[in-house]
């Protein structure tokens, strides 16, 4: 075939992964502080909204609006260290996504989850949050990884894929869950975890980024 052929991969999506250097030095006191927010049996008592956690417990660690209203600050030094570190990476990811530089991203909410044996996070997204993510407090791949779902899942699933490629029933990207790792992704991107098959707890913090500023060509103000 002598004709000139051009192929183009369209509409790629960028996610962001990084590791907290020296996390092992603060991991135990940080987990101890966060664990004090749960009940002793890690039974879920959170009622703020219908959380996608199945088997385990979730608790809100930080809410910007409540903290501002009540004049509170983060009093645990290790959580503050991680909070500031996540904030800086969130701002960097904001630039990478080419989101408006007239808007200032900030951590809106943090939730901690403790997932017991058989527990998992069901498929969901964080709409209308612009940037979401997870920071792993205590995790390793054997406790269940993170899966990010391809938004073209419906289209790709209807395509006549070649059977030798062992076409999956869903099109996902697997991210290893490792203590001290931060994963950021667009808030609209659906994601889930596999069930934890072990007797060990998998602990993480979900992150929601808000933004503040004024641009005249969007709904944000």
C-alpha positions as CSV (number, residue, x, y, z in Angstrom):
1,X,0.0,0.0,0.0
2,X,1.7,3.2,-1.2
3,X,-0.9,5.8,0.1
4,X,0.0,8.1,3.0
5,X,-1.8,7.1,6.2
6,X,-2.3,9.3,9.2
7,X,-3.7,8.0,12.5
8,X,-4.6,10.2,15.5
9,X,-5.4,9.2,19.1
10,X,-8.1,11.6,20.2
11,X,-9.4,12.9,23.6
12,X,-6.8,11.5,26.0
13,X,-7.4,12.2,29.7
14,X,-4.6,13.0,32.1
15,X,-4.3,11.6,35.7
16,X,-1.7,12.5,38.2
17,X,0.3,10.2,40.5
18,X,3.0,11.1,43.1
19,X,4.4,9.7,46.3
20,X,5.0,11.5,49.6
21,X,8.7,11.2,50.3
22,X,9.4,10.0,53.8
23,X,5.7,9.1,54.4
24,X,6.9,6.1,56.6
25,X,8.1,8.6,59.2
26,X,4.6,10.1,59.8
27,X,2.4,7.2,58.8
28,X,1.8,5.7,62.3
29,X,0.9,8.9,64.1
30,X,-1.2,10.1,61.2
31,X,-3.1,6.9,61.1
32,X,-3.6,6.9,64.9
33,X,-5.0,10.4,64.7
34,X,-7.4,9.6,61.8
35,X,-8.4,6.3,63.4
36,X,-9.6,8.2,66.5
37,X,-12.3,9.6,64.3
38,X,-13.8,6.2,63.8
39,X,-15.6,3.9,66.2
40,X,-13.7,1.0,67.6
41,X,-15.4,-1.6,65.3
42,X,-15.1,0.5,62.1
43,X,-18.9,0.4,61.7
44,X,-20.0,3.1,59.3
45,X,-21.9,5.9,61.1
46,X,-21.5,8.6,58.4
47,X,-24.9,10.0,57.2
48,X,-23.8,13.1,55.2
49,X,-24.7,11.5,51.9
50,X,-25.1,8.1,50.2
51,X,-21.4,7.2,50.2
52,X,-20.3,4.4,47.8
53,X,-18.3,2.6,50.5
54,X,-19.5,-1.0,51.0
55,X,-18.4,-2.8,54.2
56,X,-16.2,-0.5,56.3
57,X,-16.5,3.0,57.6
58,X,-16.1,6.6,56.4
59,X,-15.7,9.8,58.3
60,X,-15.2,13.4,57.3
61,X,-11.8,14.7,58.3
62,X,-12.0,18.2,56.9
63,X,-14.6,20.5,55.3
64,X,-13.5,24.0,54.3
65,X,-16.9,25.6,54.8
66,X,-17.4,24.2,58.3
67,X,-13.8,25.0,59.3
68,X,-14.1,28.6,58.1
69,X,-17.6,29.0,59.7
70,X,-16.4,27.7,63.0
71,X,-12.9,29.3,62.9
72,X,-11.2,26.0,63.1
73,X,-7.8,24.9,61.8
74,X,-6.2,21.5,61.2
75,X,-4.6,20.9,64.6
76,X,-2.7,17.6,63.8
77,X,0.8,18.5,62.5
78,X,1.1,15.4,60.3
79,X,-2.3,15.9,58.7
80,X,-1.4,19.6,58.1
81,X,1.8,18.4,56.4
82,X,-0.1,16.1,54.1
83,X,-2.8,18.7,53.6
84,X,-0.4,21.3,52.4
85,X,1.5,18.8,50.2
86,X,-1.8,17.6,48.5
87,X,-2.7,21.3,48.0
88,X,0.5,22.0,46.1
89,X,0.1,19.0,43.9
90,X,-3.5,19.8,43.3
91,X,-2.5,23.3,42.0
92,X,0.1,21.7,39.7
93,X,-2.4,19.2,38.3
94,X,-4.8,22.1,37.8
95,X,-2.2,23.7,35.5
96,X,-1.6,20.4,33.7
97,X,-5.3,20.1,32.9
98,X,-5.2,23.7,31.6
99,X,-8.1,24.7,33.9
100,X,-8.7,28.4,34.3
101,X,-5.8,30.3,35.9
102,X,-8.4,32.9,37.1
103,X,-9.7,30.2,39.5
104,X,-7.7,29.2,42.6
105,X,-8.0,25.5,43.5
106,X,-8.1,24.5,47.2
107,X,-9.0,21.4,49.2
108,X,-12.7,21.5,49.8
109,X,-13.2,18.2,51.7
110,X,-11.3,15.2,53.0
111,X,-12.9,11.9,54.0
112,X,-11.1,8.9,55.5
113,X,-12.2,5.4,54.7
114,X,-11.4,2.2,56.4
115,X,-12.2,-0.8,54.3
116,X,-12.6,-4.2,56.0
117,X,-12.4,-7.7,54.5
118,X,-14.9,-7.9,51.6
119,X,-15.3,-4.2,51.5
120,X,-14.9,-2.0,48.4
121,X,-15.8,1.4,46.9
122,X,-18.6,1.1,44.4
123,X,-18.4,2.9,41.0
124,X,-19.1,6.6,41.3
125,X,-17.8,10.0,40.4
126,X,-17.5,13.4,42.3
127,X,-19.5,15.7,40.1
128,X,-19.6,18.7,40.1
129,X,-16.2,18.7,41.7
130,X,-13.5,19.8,39.2
131,X,-10.7,17.7,40.6
132,X,-10.9,14.6,42.9
133,X,-8.4,12.2,44.2
134,X,-7.2,9.7,46.9
135,X,-4.3,9.6,49.3
136,X,-3.4,6.2,50.6
137,X,-2.8,6.1,54.3
138,X,-2.4,2.3,54.6
139,X,-2.6,0.3,51.4
140,X,-0.9,-2.2,49.1
141,X,-2.1,-3.9,45.9
142,X,-3.2,-7.1,47.7
143,X,-5.8,-5.0,49.6
144,X,-7.5,-3.8,46.5
145,X,-6.4,-1.4,43.8
146,X,-8.1,1.7,42.3
147,X,-9.8,1.4,38.9
148,X,-10.5,4.5,36.8
149,X,-13.3,4.0,34.2
150,X,-13.0,5.0,30.6
151,X,-15.8,7.5,29.8
152,X,-16.1,5.9,26.4
153,X,-16.9,2.6,28.0
154,X,-20.3,2.3,26.3
155,X,-19.0,3.1,22.9
156,X,-15.9,0.8,23.2
157,X,-18.0,-2.0,24.6
158,X,-20.1,-2.1,21.5
159,X,-17.1,-2.2,19.1
160,X,-16.2,-5.5,17.3
161,X,-12.9,-6.0,19.1
162,X,-10.6,-8.8,18.0
163,X,-11.2,-11.8,20.4
164,X,-7.4,-12.6,20.6
165,X,-7.1,-9.4,22.7
166,X,-9.4,-10.9,25.4
167,X,-11.7,-7.9,25.2
168,X,-12.7,-6.9,28.8
169,X,-16.4,-6.4,29.7
170,X,-15.4,-3.0,31.0
171,X,-12.6,-0.6,30.0
172,X,-10.7,0.5,33.1
173,X,-7.2,1.7,34.0
174,X,-5.8,0.1,37.2
175,X,-3.7,2.1,39.6
176,X,-1.7,0.4,42.3
177,X,-2.8,1.4,45.8
178,X,0.4,2.1,47.8
179,X,0.8,3.8,51.2
180,X,1.8,7.4,50.7
181,X,0.6,7.7,47.1
182,X,-1.6,10.5,45.9
183,X,-3.7,10.0,42.8
184,X,-5.6,12.9,41.2
185,X,-8.1,12.8,38.4
186,X,-11.0,14.8,36.9
187,X,-14.0,14.9,39.3
188,X,-16.3,13.6,36.5
189,X,-14.2,10.4,36.0
190,X,-16.0,7.3,37.4
191,X,-13.9,5.0,39.6
192,X,-14.1,2.1,42.0
193,X,-12.0,-0.4,43.9
194,X,-11.8,-4.2,44.1
195,X,-13.0,-5.9,47.3
196,X,-10.4,-6.2,50.0
197,X,-9.8,-10.0,50.3
198,X,-7.6,-9.8,53.4
199,X,-8.1,-9.4,57.2
200,X,-6.1,-6.1,57.1
201,X,-7.7,-2.7,56.8
202,X,-7.2,-0.6,53.7
203,X,-7.2,3.1,54.7
204,X,-7.3,6.1,52.5
205,X,-8.4,9.7,52.3
206,X,-10.7,10.9,49.5
207,X,-9.9,14.4,48.3
208,X,-12.3,17.0,46.7
209,X,-10.9,20.2,45.3
210,X,-13.0,23.3,45.0
211,X,-12.0,26.5,43.3
212,X,-12.5,30.2,43.9
213,X,-12.3,33.2,41.6
214,X,-14.2,35.0,38.9
215,X,-14.3,34.3,35.2
216,X,-17.0,35.6,33.0
217,X,-17.3,32.8,30.5
218,X,-18.2,30.0,32.8
219,X,-20.7,29.2,35.5
220,X,-18.1,29.6,38.2
221,X,-18.0,32.9,40.2
